[in-house]
Amino acid sequence: MLAAACLLKSLLGGAKAKPAAKSSCSEKSCCKPENTQSSDAAVQAHVDAVAKRYSYMIGHVEEEYFSDAGLALKIQPNAVVVDVGAHFGLFSMQCYIRSGFTSKHYCFEPIPQIRSKLEHTVAGLDPTGNNIKVFPYGLSDKEGSIEFTYVGASPELSGYKDVDFEREVNLATSTIIERYYDDECPEYFRAIMPPWFGKLPYIIGAPILAVIYNLVMLTRDKTELVHCELKRCSDVLAPEKLEVIDILKIDVEGAELDVMRGISKEDWAKVKVAVIEVHDKDGHLALVRDILKENGLTQIEEAQDLITKPLLIWQIIAKRA
C-alpha cells in the first residue's frame, strides 16, 4: 500500500496535501477532565497505555459525549453508570477517570471479539473488580438468543439489527475522508488511518481516496456472525439492587428501542440522565423520545455531526426536569 501511495504522489507531480490542522479538542472542557490521574501507578500506566492504543476512539468519545460541542455530559464522584453497548470500555473509562476513579459501572457487551478488549480495559482500571462489572449479554425486550454481526474492520457497526453495512460503510467513508482533510479536523481523528495517508494530496479526489481507504480496511478483521445471548436489562440488574442510575448510556447500532423496552418502570424511575445513540429509521427517534418522556426524562437535547447526519443517526441526552 505504501508503494502505491508513493506512486500516486509521483504521478501527480508532487502535489501538496492540505496542512495538518491543530486539534479542535484542546480546551480543558473537552478532553482534559480535572481528575485525570490515579493514585495507583499501575492503574495510571494502564490508562495511559489504553489512551495511546485507542487514541482515535477515545477522541471520538470525548468529542461526542463530554465536549461542550457534544452532549457536555458531567460525571460526579461515586456515580452509577449502566453502559449498554460498552464496546472496548472507553466511554466507561472516561467516566471512571472523570469521577476520580470512584464510579460504579455495569457494562454490557455480547460480542466476544469486542468483549475481550472491554475486559482488558476494565481489568487494568479496576484490578479488584469492585467497581466495574462486565456482562456477556445483549439486551432486548425479551430473553433469547440471536446472531450478531461482528464487523471486524469497523467494530462500532457490529450489532444484531438488520443494518445495511455496505451503505453505512460507504457513507462513513465519504464523510471520514471529507473530515480528514478539513482544516478543523482534530488530530485524534487522523489516527484512524496510517500516517502515510495524510501525505496523499486531497486534489486527487475523494473517490480515489475512498478506494485507498477501503483497501486499508480490507487488511483488517472481516465480518462474521456470532451467536449471543439476549436478556432484559432489568432482569440482569435486579440482583445488583441499584437505588439510582446516574447515567444510562445506550449505543447498540439500531437496537435501542428493544433495550429501552426491556427496562421496567421501576428502573426507569432510577435513571437521572440517559445518553442514547438513535438510528432514526422508521420513526425511531420519535419513539425513543416518547419512552423517555413517559418515564420522566423530559429535558431532551439532540445532536448530529458530519458523519452521523447522512446515516440518520442522532445522539441524544435526556434529563429530569
ZADO-1210 file (C-alpha; in nm, 4 decimals, padded with zeros to 6 digits):
<atoms>
<atom x="00.0000" y="00.0000" z="00.0000" code="MET" pos="1"/>
<atom x="00.2770" y="00.2446" z="00.0848" code="LEU" pos="2"/>
<atom x="00.4346" y="00.1841" z="-00.2555" code="ALA" pos="3"/>
<atom x="00.1004" y="00.2549" z="-00.4215" code="ALA" pos="4"/>
<atom x="00.0718" y="00.5766" z="-00.2228" code="ALA" pos="5"/>
<atom x="00.4167" y="00.6893" z="-00.3318" code="CYS" pos="6"/>
<atom x="00.3311" y="00.6044" z="-00.6924" code="LEU" pos="7"/>
<atom x="00.0177" y="00.8204" z="-00.6760" code="LEU" pos="8"/>
<atom x="00.2222" y="01.1098" z="-00.5420" code="LYS" pos="9"/>
<atom x="00.4807" y="01.0798" z="-00.8178" code="SER" pos="10"/>
<atom x="00.2133" y="01.0602" z="-01.0876" code="LEU" pos="11"/>
<atom x="00.0630" y="01.3812" z="-00.9538" code="LEU" pos="12"/>
<atom x="00.3931" y="01.5654" z="-00.9747" code="GLY" pos="13"/>
<atom x="00.4392" y="01.6056" z="-00.6027" code="GLY" pos="14"/>
<atom x="00.1170" y="01.7938" z="-00.5365" code="ALA" pos="15"/>
<atom x="00.0956" y="01.9023" z="-00.1759" code="LYS" pos="16"/>
<atom x="-00.1587" y="01.7814" z="00.0746" code="ALA" pos="17"/>
<atom x="-00.3534" y="02.0254" z="00.2871" code="LYS" pos="18"/>
<atom x="-00.1534" y="02.1120" z="00.6009" code="PRO" pos="19"/>
<atom x="-00.2381" y="01.9167" z="00.9153" code="ALA" pos="20"/>
<atom x="-00.4811" y="02.1015" z="01.1363" code="ALA" pos="21"/>
<atom x="-00.4470" y="02.1688" z="01.5055" code="LYS" pos="22"/>
<atom x="-00.6748" y="01.9705" z="01.7304" code="SER" pos="23"/>
<atom x="-01.0124" y="02.1290" z="01.7992" code="SER" pos="24"/>
<atom x="-01.0185" y="01.9343" z="02.1274" code="CYS" pos="25"/>
<atom x="-00.7539" y="02.1346" z="02.3101" code="SER" pos="26"/>
<atom x="-00.9807" y="02.3058" z="02.5589" code="GLU" pos="27"/>
<atom x="-00.9969" y="02.1699" z="02.9117" code="LYS" pos="28"/>
<atom x="-01.3746" y="02.1333" z="02.8953" code="SER" pos="29"/>
<atom x="-01.3387" y="01.8953" z="02.6044" code="CYS" pos="30"/>
<atom x="-01.0578" y="01.6498" z="02.6628" code="CYS" pos="31"/>
<atom x="-00.8925" y="01.7283" z="02.9962" code="LYS" pos="32"/>
<atom x="-01.1110" y="01.6430" z="03.2959" code="PRO" pos="33"/>
<atom x="-00.9907" y="01.7667" z="03.6320" code="GLU" pos="34"/>
<atom x="-00.9321" y="01.4264" z="03.7939" code="ASN" pos="35"/>
<atom x="-00.7173" y="01.2571" z="03.5321" code="THR" pos="36"/>
<atom x="-00.4536" y="01.0878" z="03.7457" code="GLN" pos="37"/>
<atom x="-00.4940" y="00.7731" z="03.9520" code="SER" pos="38"/>
<atom x="-00.3017" y="00.7449" z="04.2771" code="SER" pos="39"/>
<atom x="-00.2294" y="00.3845" z="04.1783" code="ASP" pos="40"/>
<atom x="00.0732" y="00.3861" z="03.9470" code="ALA" pos="41"/>
<atom x="-00.0268" y="00.0604" z="03.7774" code="ALA" pos="42"/>
<atom x="-00.3774" y="00.1878" z="03.7058" code="VAL" pos="43"/>
<atom x="-00.2408" y="00.5137" z="03.5667" code="GLN" pos="44"/>
<atom x="00.0057" y="00.3267" z="03.3460" code="ALA" pos="45"/>
<atom x="-00.2848" y="00.1199" z="03.2123" code="HIS" pos="46"/>
<atom x="-00.4917" y="00.4324" z="03.1436" code="VAL" pos="47"/>
<atom x="-00.2002" y="00.5848" z="02.9533" code="ASP" pos="48"/>
<atom x="-00.1485" y="00.2664" z="02.7505" code="ALA" pos="49"/>
<atom x="-00.5178" y="00.2385" z="02.6582" code="VAL" pos="50"/>
<atom x="-00.5294" y="00.6075" z="02.5652" code="ALA" pos="51"/>
<atom x="-00.2319" y="00.5609" z="02.3349" code="LYS" pos="52"/>
<atom x="-00.3672" y="00.2428" z="02.1757" code="ARG" pos="53"/>
<atom x="-00.7161" y="00.3772" z="02.1109" code="TYR" pos="54"/>
<atom x="-00.6422" y="00.7463" z="02.0607" code="SER" pos="55"/>
<atom x="-00.8883" y="00.7828" z="01.7711" code="TYR" pos="56"/>
<atom x="-01.1794" y="00.6185" z="01.9518" code="MET" pos="57"/>
<atom x="-01.1141" y="00.7986" z="02.2791" code="ILE" pos="58"/>
<atom x="-01.1027" y="01.1282" z="02.0941" code="GLY" pos="59"/>
<atom x="-01.4394" y="01.0472" z="01.9395" code="HIS" pos="60"/>
<atom x="-01.5862" y="00.9544" z="02.2803" code="VAL" pos="61"/>
<atom x="-01.4551" y="01.2782" z="02.4294" code="GLU" pos="62"/>
<atom x="-01.5937" y="01.4889" z="02.1494" code="GLU" pos="63"/>
<atom x="-01.9293" y="01.3116" z="02.1299" code="GLU" pos="64"/>
<atom x="-02.0172" y="01.2770" z="02.4979" code="TYR" pos="65"/>
<atom x="-01.8127" y="01.5185" z="02.7065" code="PHE" pos="66"/>
<atom x="-01.7227" y="01.8249" z="02.4995" code="SER" pos="67"/>
<atom x="-01.9273" y="02.1434" z="02.5051" code="ASP" pos="68"/>
<atom x="-01.9879" y="02.0914" z="02.1330" code="ALA" pos="69"/>
<atom x="-02.1228" y="01.7431" z="02.2072" code="GLY" pos="70"/>
<atom x="-02.3550" y="01.6289" z="02.4857" code="LEU" pos="71"/>
<atom x="-02.1499" y="01.8004" z="02.7620" code="ALA" pos="72"/>
<atom x="-02.2044" y="01.5064" z="02.9960" code="LEU" pos="73"/>
<atom x="-02.0917" y="01.5587" z="03.3557" code="LYS" pos="74"/>
<atom x="-01.9814" y="01.2768" z="03.5868" code="ILE" pos="75"/>
<atom x="-01.9942" y="01.3104" z="03.9645" code="GLN" pos="76"/>
<atom x="-01.7893" y="01.1122" z="04.2192" code="PRO" pos="77"/>
<atom x="-01.9425" y="00.7723" z="04.3021" code="ASN" pos="78"/>
<atom x="-02.1777" y="00.7912" z="04.0029" code="ALA" pos="79"/>
<atom x="-02.3555" y="00.4715" z="03.8957" code="VAL" pos="80"/>
<atom x="-02.3179" y="00.4122" z="03.5210" code="VAL" pos="81"/>
<atom x="-02.5010" y="00.1493" z="03.3145" code="VAL" pos="82"/>
<atom x="-02.3145" y="00.1147" z="02.9850" code="ASP" pos="83"/>
<atom x="-02.5144" y="-00.0792" z="02.7232" code="VAL" pos="84"/>
<atom x="-02.3035" y="-00.1487" z="02.4169" code="GLY" pos="85"/>
<atom x="-01.9837" y="-00.0909" z="02.6124" code="ALA" pos="86"/>
<atom x="-01.7607" y="-00.1778" z="02.3143" code="HIS" pos="87"/>
<atom x="-01.3930" y="-00.1519" z="02.4217" code="PHE" pos="88"/>
<atom x="-01.4888" y="00.0185" z="02.7506" code="GLY" pos="89"/>
<atom x="-01.3660" y="00.3630" z="02.6507" code="LEU" pos="90"/>
<atom x="-01.6832" y="00.5506" z="02.7491" code="PHE" pos="91"/>
<atom x="-01.6782" y="00.3837" z="03.0901" code="SER" pos="92"/>
<atom x="-01.3065" y="00.4533" z="03.1243" code="MET" pos="93"/>
<atom x="-01.3572" y="00.8233" z="03.0605" code="GLN" pos="94"/>
<atom x="-01.6453" y="00.8304" z="03.3092" code="CYS" pos="95"/>
<atom x="-01.4296" y="00.6490" z="03.5646" code="TYR" pos="96"/>
<atom x="-01.1484" y="00.8997" z="03.5214" code="ILE" pos="97"/>
<atom x="-01.3879" y="01.1941" z="03.5497" code="ARG" pos="98"/>
<atom x="-01.5358" y="01.0558" z="03.8702" code="SER" pos="99"/>
<atom x="-01.1941" y="01.0461" z="04.0295" code="GLY" pos="100"/>
<atom x="-01.1817" y="00.6663" z="03.9857" code="PHE" pos="101"/>
<atom x="-01.4832" y="00.6222" z="04.2173" code="THR" pos="102"/>
<atom x="-01.7810" y="00.5491" z="03.9891" code="SER" pos="103"/>
<atom x="-01.9596" y="00.2127" z="03.9672" code="LYS" pos="104"/>
<atom x="-02.0107" y="00.0583" z="03.6231" code="HIS" pos="105"/>
<atom x="-02.2309" y="-00.2140" z="03.4798" code="TYR" pos="106"/>
<atom x="-02.1092" y="-00.2828" z="03.1260" code="CYS" pos="107"/>
<atom x="-02.2880" y="-00.4945" z="02.8647" code="PHE" pos="108"/>
<atom x="-02.1096" y="-00.6330" z="02.5589" code="GLU" pos="109"/>
<atom x="-02.2234" y="-00.9604" z="02.3970" code="PRO" pos="110"/>
<atom x="-01.9737" y="-00.9987" z="02.1098" code="ILE" pos="111"/>
<atom x="-01.6680" y="-01.1969" z="02.2294" code="PRO" pos="112"/>
<atom x="-01.4175" y="-01.0297" z="01.9959" code="GLN" pos="113"/>
<atom x="-01.5167" y="-00.6894" z="02.1328" code="ILE" pos="114"/>
<atom x="-01.5775" y="-00.8004" z="02.4914" code="ARG" pos="115"/>
<atom x="-01.2213" y="-00.9324" z="02.5233" code="SER" pos="116"/>
<atom x="-01.0947" y="-00.5780" z="02.4671" code="LYS" pos="117"/>
<atom x="-01.3523" y="-00.4419" z="02.7126" code="LEU" pos="118"/>
<atom x="-01.2367" y="-00.6903" z="02.9755" code="GLU" pos="119"/>
<atom x="-00.8761" y="-00.5876" z="02.9181" code="HIS" pos="120"/>
<atom x="-00.9669" y="-00.2218" z="02.9648" code="THR" pos="121"/>
<atom x="-01.1665" y="-00.2977" z="03.2807" code="VAL" pos="122"/>
<atom x="-00.9069" y="-00.5299" z="03.4372" code="ALA" pos="123"/>
<atom x="-00.6439" y="-00.2587" z="03.4382" code="GLY" pos="124"/>
<atom x="-00.8811" y="00.0142" z="03.5576" code="LEU" pos="125"/>
<atom x="-01.0321" y="-00.1828" z="03.8428" code="ASP" pos="126"/>
<atom x="-00.7920" y="-00.4610" z="03.9489" code="PRO" pos="127"/>
<atom x="-01.0084" y="-00.5550" z="04.2495" code="THR" pos="128"/>
<atom x="-01.3226" y="-00.5930" z="04.0395" code="GLY" pos="129"/>
<atom x="-01.5248" y="-00.3959" z="04.2932" code="ASN" pos="130"/>
<atom x="-01.6248" y="-00.1005" z="04.0755" code="ASN" pos="131"/>
<atom x="-01.6729" y="-00.2298" z="03.7202" code="ILE" pos="132"/>
<atom x="-01.8713" y="-00.5360" z="03.6174" code="LYS" pos="133"/>
<atom x="-01.8920" y="-00.6820" z="03.2671" code="VAL" pos="134"/>
<atom x="-02.1962" y="-00.8794" z="03.1498" code="PHE" pos="135"/>
<atom x="-02.1684" y="-01.1001" z="02.8372" code="PRO" pos="136"/>
<atom x="-02.5222" y="-01.0325" z="02.7170" code="TYR" pos="137"/>
<atom x="-02.7030" y="-00.8363" z="02.4538" code="GLY" pos="138"/>
<atom x="-03.0036" y="-00.6531" z="02.5927" code="LEU" pos="139"/>
<atom x="-03.3519" y="-00.6629" z="02.4457" code="SER" pos="140"/>
<atom x="-03.7195" y="-00.6602" z="02.5450" code="ASP" pos="141"/>
<atom x="-03.7216" y="-01.0382" z="02.5967" code="LYS" pos="142"/>
<atom x="-03.4839" y="-01.3235" z="02.6665" code="GLU" pos="143"/>
<atom x="-03.3495" y="-01.5360" z="02.3851" code="GLY" pos="144"/>
<atom x="-03.0508" y="-01.5812" z="02.1603" code="SER" pos="145"/>
<atom x="-02.9644" y="-01.4350" z="01.8247" code="ILE" pos="146"/>
<atom x="-02.6828" y="-01.3979" z="01.5745" code="GLU" pos="147"/>
<atom x="-02.4931" y="-01.0722" z="01.5975" code="PHE" pos="148"/>
<atom x="-02.2929" y="-00.9391" z="01.3058" code="THR" pos="149"/>
<atom x="-01.9361" y="-00.8624" z="01.4062" code="TYR" pos="150"/>
<atom x="-01.7819" y="-00.6071" z="01.1669" code="VAL" pos="151"/>
<atom x="-01.4092" y="-00.6541" z="01.2111" code="GLY" pos="152"/>
<atom x="-01.2968" y="-00.3512" z="01.0089" code="ALA" pos="153"/>
<atom x="-01.5414" y="-00.1233" z="01.1946" code="SER" pos="154"/>
<atom x="-01.6378" y="-00.2929" z="01.5250" code="PRO" pos="155"/>
<atom x="-01.8563" y="00.0033" z="01.6190" code="GLU" pos="156"/>
<atom x="-02.1015" y="-00.1043" z="01.3454" code="LEU" pos="157"/>
<atom x="-02.1480" y="-00.4512" z="01.4993" code="SER" pos="158"/>
<atom x="-02.4948" y="-00.5443" z="01.6242" code="GLY" pos="159"/>
<atom x="-02.7966" y="-00.7696" z="01.5800" code="TYR" pos="160"/>
<atom x="-03.0352" y="-00.5447" z="01.3957" code="LYS" pos="161"/>
<atom x="-03.0694" y="-00.5587" z="01.0178" code="ASP" pos="162"/>
<atom x="-02.8203" y="-00.2966" z="00.9112" code="VAL" pos="163"/>
<atom x="-02.7197" y="-00.2086" z="00.5562" code="ASP" pos="164"/>
<atom x="-02.3497" y="-00.2317" z="00.6357" code="PHE" pos="165"/>
<atom x="-02.2381" y="-00.1569" z="00.2803" code="GLU" pos="166"/>
<atom x="-02.4408" y="00.1642" z="00.2711" code="ARG" pos="167"/>
<atom x="-02.3260" y="00.2735" z="00.6171" code="GLU" pos="168"/>
<atom x="-01.9624" y="00.1968" z="00.5469" code="VAL" pos="169"/>
<atom x="-01.9744" y="00.3858" z="00.2140" code="ASN" pos="170"/>
<atom x="-02.1388" y="00.6885" z="00.3737" code="LEU" pos="171"/>
<atom x="-01.8990" y="00.6776" z="00.6659" code="ALA" pos="172"/>
<atom x="-01.6038" y="00.6513" z="00.4280" code="THR" pos="173"/>
<atom x="-01.7026" y="00.9629" z="00.2324" code="SER" pos="174"/>
<atom x="-01.7636" y="01.1696" z="00.5463" code="THR" pos="175"/>
<atom x="-01.4484" y="01.0401" z="00.7166" code="ILE" pos="176"/>
<atom x="-01.2392" y="01.1472" z="00.4188" code="ILE" pos="177"/>
<atom x="-01.4130" y="01.4834" z="00.3992" code="GLU" pos="178"/>
<atom x="-01.3434" y="01.5491" z="00.7654" code="ARG" pos="179"/>
<atom x="-00.9906" y="01.4099" z="00.7493" code="TYR" pos="180"/>
<atom x="-00.8914" y="01.6882" z="00.5109" code="TYR" pos="181"/>
<atom x="-01.0875" y="01.9630" z="00.6810" code="ASP" pos="182"/>
<atom x="-00.8751" y="02.2397" z="00.8352" code="ASP" pos="183"/>
<atom x="-01.0583" y="02.1926" z="01.1688" code="GLU" pos="184"/>
<atom x="-01.0059" y="01.8167" z="01.1845" code="CYS" pos="185"/>
<atom x="-00.8811" y="01.7240" z="01.5341" code="PRO" pos="186"/>
<atom x="-00.5536" y="01.5350" z="01.5491" code="GLU" pos="187"/>
<atom x="-00.7114" y="01.2344" z="01.7221" code="TYR" pos="188"/>
<atom x="-00.9347" y="01.1835" z="01.4178" code="PHE" pos="189"/>
<atom x="-00.6365" y="01.1419" z="01.1880" code="ARG" pos="190"/>
<atom x="-00.5207" y="00.8377" z="01.3880" code="ALA" pos="191"/>
<atom x="-00.7876" y="00.6249" z="01.2173" code="ILE" pos="192"/>
<atom x="-00.5556" y="00.5871" z="00.9160" code="MET" pos="193"/>
<atom x="-00.1843" y="00.5065" z="00.8744" code="PRO" pos="194"/>
<atom x="00.0427" y="00.8152" z="00.8869" code="PRO" pos="195"/>
<atom x="00.1193" y="00.7981" z="00.5155" code="TRP" pos="196"/>
<atom x="-00.2484" y="00.8546" z="00.4287" code="PHE" pos="197"/>
<atom x="-00.2237" y="01.2161" z="00.5431" code="GLY" pos="198"/>
<atom x="00.0524" y="01.2745" z="00.2903" code="LYS" pos="199"/>
<atom x="-00.1780" y="01.1985" z="-00.0008" code="LEU" pos="200"/>
<atom x="-00.2928" y="01.5189" z="-00.1718" code="PRO" pos="201"/>
<atom x="-00.6634" y="01.5904" z="-00.1414" code="TYR" pos="202"/>
<atom x="-00.6567" y="01.7129" z="-00.5021" code="ILE" pos="203"/>
<atom x="-00.6574" y="01.3516" z="-00.6261" code="ILE" pos="204"/>
<atom x="-01.0239" y="01.3448" z="-00.5248" code="GLY" pos="205"/>
<atom x="-01.2483" y="01.1758" z="-00.2724" code="ALA" pos="206"/>
<atom x="-01.3305" y="00.8739" z="-00.4961" code="PRO" pos="207"/>
<atom x="-00.9644" y="00.7703" z="-00.5256" code="ILE" pos="208"/>
<atom x="-00.9051" y="00.8391" z="-00.1569" code="LEU" pos="209"/>
<atom x="-01.2095" y="00.6242" z="-00.0777" code="ALA" pos="210"/>
<atom x="-01.0609" y="00.3361" z="-00.2775" code="VAL" pos="211"/>
<atom x="-00.7350" y="00.3655" z="-00.0846" code="ILE" pos="212"/>
<atom x="-00.9272" y="00.3885" z="00.2439" code="TYR" pos="213"/>
<atom x="-01.1242" y="00.0738" z="00.1608" code="ASN" pos="214"/>
<atom x="-00.8063" y="-00.1136" z="00.0667" code="LEU" pos="215"/>
<atom x="-00.6691" y="-00.0297" z="00.4107" code="VAL" pos="216"/>
<atom x="-00.9934" y="-00.1565" z="00.5659" code="MET" pos="217"/>
<atom x="-00.9570" y="-00.4865" z="00.3762" code="LEU" pos="218"/>
<atom x="-00.6377" y="-00.5566" z="00.5709" code="THR" pos="219"/>
<atom x="-00.8366" y="-00.5539" z="00.8965" code="ARG" pos="220"/>
<atom x="-01.0618" y="-00.8177" z="01.0511" code="ASP" pos="221"/>
<atom x="-01.3535" y="-00.9397" z="00.8403" code="LYS" pos="222"/>
<atom x="-01.7270" y="-00.9542" z="00.9119" code="THR" pos="223"/>
<atom x="-01.8654" y="-01.2668" z="01.0750" code="GLU" pos="224"/>
<atom x="-02.1778" y="-01.3935" z="01.2534" code="LEU" pos="225"/>
<atom x="-02.1581" y="-01.4576" z="01.6280" code="VAL" pos="226"/>
<atom x="-02.4221" y="-01.6347" z="01.8393" code="HIS" pos="227"/>
<atom x="-02.5088" y="-01.4267" z="02.1501" code="CYS" pos="228"/>
<atom x="-02.7485" y="-01.4421" z="02.4422" code="GLU" pos="229"/>
<atom x="-03.0175" y="-01.1767" z="02.4977" code="LEU" pos="230"/>
<atom x="-03.1620" y="-01.0689" z="02.8319" code="LYS" pos="231"/>
<atom x="-03.3788" y="-00.7868" z="02.9663" code="ARG" pos="232"/>
<atom x="-03.1822" y="-00.5065" z="03.1297" code="CYS" pos="233"/>
<atom x="-03.3994" y="-00.5016" z="03.4418" code="SER" pos="234"/>
<atom x="-03.3654" y="-00.8779" z="03.4893" code="ASP" pos="235"/>
<atom x="-02.9859" y="-00.8578" z="03.4846" code="VAL" pos="236"/>
<atom x="-02.9688" y="-00.5559" z="03.7140" code="LEU" pos="237"/>
<atom x="-03.2209" y="-00.6860" z="03.9701" code="ALA" pos="238"/>
<atom x="-02.9612" y="-00.8752" z="04.1801" code="PRO" pos="239"/>
<atom x="-02.7450" y="-00.5616" z="04.1924" code="GLU" pos="240"/>
<atom x="-03.0186" y="-00.3804" z="04.3919" code="LYS" pos="241"/>
<atom x="-02.9343" y="-00.0389" z="04.2452" code="LEU" pos="242"/>
<atom x="-03.1035" y="00.2548" z="04.4118" code="GLU" pos="243"/>
<atom x="-03.0054" y="00.5029" z="04.1431" code="VAL" pos="244"/>
<atom x="-02.8667" y="00.5043" z="03.7890" code="ILE" pos="245"/>
<atom x="-02.6871" y="00.8335" z="03.7390" code="ASP" pos="246"/>
<atom x="-02.6005" y="00.7659" z="03.3751" code="ILE" pos="247"/>
<atom x="-02.7699" y="00.5226" z="03.1375" code="LEU" pos="248"/>
<atom x="-02.5768" y="00.5024" z="02.8114" code="LYS" pos="249"/>
<atom x="-02.7139" y="00.3034" z="02.5161" code="ILE" pos="250"/>
<atom x="-02.5198" y="00.2582" z="02.1913" code="ASP" pos="251"/>
<atom x="-02.6397" y="-00.0594" z="02.0214" code="VAL" pos="252"/>
<atom x="-02.6465" y="00.0122" z="01.6463" code="GLU" pos="253"/>
<atom x="-03.0200" y="00.0320" z="01.5881" code="GLY" pos="254"/>
<atom x="-03.1484" y="-00.1906" z="01.8711" code="ALA" pos="255"/>
<atom x="-03.2014" y="00.0944" z="02.1186" code="GLU" pos="256"/>
<atom x="-03.5806" y="00.0588" z="02.1290" code="LEU" pos="257"/>
<atom x="-03.5520" y="-00.3096" z="02.2209" code="ASP" pos="258"/>
<atom x="-03.3127" y="-00.2238" z="02.5040" code="VAL" pos="259"/>
<atom x="-03.5355" y="00.0564" z="02.6338" code="MET" pos="260"/>
<atom x="-03.8437" y="-00.1674" z="02.6303" code="ARG" pos="261"/>
<atom x="-03.6573" y="-00.4171" z="02.8468" code="GLY" pos="262"/>
<atom x="-03.6244" y="-00.1620" z="03.1290" code="ILE" pos="263"/>
<atom x="-03.9017" y="-00.1677" z="03.3873" code="SER" pos="264"/>
<atom x="-04.0905" y="00.1401" z="03.5041" code="LYS" pos="265"/>
<atom x="-03.9249" y="00.0967" z="03.8430" code="GLU" pos="266"/>
<atom x="-03.5775" y="00.1039" z="03.6912" code="ASP" pos="267"/>
<atom x="-03.6584" y="00.3951" z="03.4607" code="TRP" pos="268"/>
<atom x="-03.7506" y="00.5914" z="03.7731" code="ALA" pos="269"/>
<atom x="-03.3928" y="00.5458" z="03.8974" code="LYS" pos="270"/>
<atom x="-03.2360" y="00.6987" z="03.5838" code="VAL" pos="271"/>
<atom x="-03.1175" y="01.0573" z="03.6214" code="LYS" pos="272"/>
<atom x="-02.9572" y="01.1028" z="03.2790" code="VAL" pos="273"/>
<atom x="-02.9832" y="00.8925" z="02.9616" code="ALA" pos="274"/>
<atom x="-02.7468" y="00.9267" z="02.6650" code="VAL" pos="275"/>
<atom x="-02.8586" y="00.7262" z="02.3634" code="ILE" pos="276"/>
<atom x="-02.7443" y="00.6820" z="02.0052" code="GLU" pos="277"/>
<atom x="-03.0598" y="00.6633" z="01.7944" code="VAL" pos="278"/>
<atom x="-03.0794" y="00.5240" z="01.4409" code="HIS" pos="279"/>
<atom x="-03.3761" y="00.7184" z="01.3086" code="ASP" pos="280"/>
<atom x="-03.5213" y="00.4585" z="01.0756" code="LYS" pos="281"/>
<atom x="-03.8977" y="00.4064" z="01.0647" code="ASP" pos="282"/>
<atom x="-03.9558" y="00.6906" z="01.3116" code="GLY" pos="283"/>
<atom x="-03.7344" y="00.5513" z="01.5873" code="HIS" pos="284"/>
<atom x="-03.6294" y="00.8938" z="01.7132" code="LEU" pos="285"/>
<atom x="-03.9882" y="00.9904" z="01.7941" code="ALA" pos="286"/>
<atom x="-04.0480" y="00.6558" z="01.9670" code="LEU" pos="287"/>
<atom x="-03.7331" y="00.6959" z="02.1773" code="VAL" pos="288"/>
<atom x="-03.8446" y="01.0451" z="02.2779" code="ARG" pos="289"/>
<atom x="-04.1866" y="00.9077" z="02.3791" code="ASP" pos="290"/>
<atom x="-04.0363" y="00.6414" z="02.6061" code="ILE" pos="291"/>
<atom x="-03.8071" y="00.8953" z="02.7704" code="LEU" pos="292"/>
<atom x="-04.0883" y="01.1426" z="02.8316" code="LYS" pos="293"/>
<atom x="-04.3211" y="00.8716" z="02.9632" code="GLU" pos="294"/>
<atom x="-04.0561" y="00.7925" z="03.2223" code="ASN" pos="295"/>
<atom x="-03.9939" y="01.1491" z="03.3366" code="GLY" pos="296"/>
<atom x="-03.6840" y="01.2297" z="03.1296" code="LEU" pos="297"/>
<atom x="-03.8387" y="01.5328" z="02.9647" code="THR" pos="298"/>
<atom x="-03.5378" y="01.7599" z="02.9082" code="GLN" pos="299"/>
<atom x="-03.4150" y="01.6202" z="02.5782" code="ILE" pos="300"/>
<atom x="-03.1379" y="01.7568" z="02.3554" code="GLU" pos="301"/>
<atom x="-03.0315" y="01.6093" z="02.0207" code="GLU" pos="302"/>
<atom x="-02.7118" y="01.6388" z="01.8192" code="ALA" pos="303"/>
<atom x="-02.5630" y="01.5214" z="01.4904" code="GLN" pos="304"/>
<atom x="-02.2217" y="01.5622" z="01.3328" code="ASP" pos="305"/>
<atom x="-02.0767" y="01.5383" z="00.9842" code="LEU" pos="306"/>
<atom x="-02.0537" y="01.1597" z="00.9969" code="ILE" pos="307"/>
<atom x="-02.3813" y="01.0743" z="01.1716" code="THR" pos="308"/>
<atom x="-02.6077" y="01.3083" z="00.9735" code="LYS" pos="309"/>
<atom x="-02.6098" y="01.1145" z="00.6416" code="PRO" pos="310"/>
<atom x="-02.6522" y="00.7915" z="00.8400" code="LEU" pos="311"/>
<atom x="-02.9676" y="00.9295" z="01.0092" code="LEU" pos="312"/>
<atom x="-02.8057" y="00.8801" z="01.3492" code="ILE" pos="313"/>
<atom x="-02.8727" y="01.1088" z="01.6454" code="TRP" pos="314"/>
<atom x="-02.7020" y="01.1444" z="01.9805" code="GLN" pos="315"/>
<atom x="-02.9481" y="01.2464" z="02.2487" code="ILE" pos="316"/>
<atom x="-02.9201" y="01.3336" z="02.6152" code="ILE" pos="317"/>
<atom x="-03.2283" y="01.3281" z="02.8368" code="ALA" pos="318"/>
<atom x="-03.2586" y="01.4557" z="03.1928" code="LYS" pos="319"/>
<atom x="-03.5280" y="01.5021" z="03.4508" code="ARG" pos="320"/>
<atom x="-03.6846" y="01.8451" z="03.4794" code="ALA" pos="321"/>
</atoms>
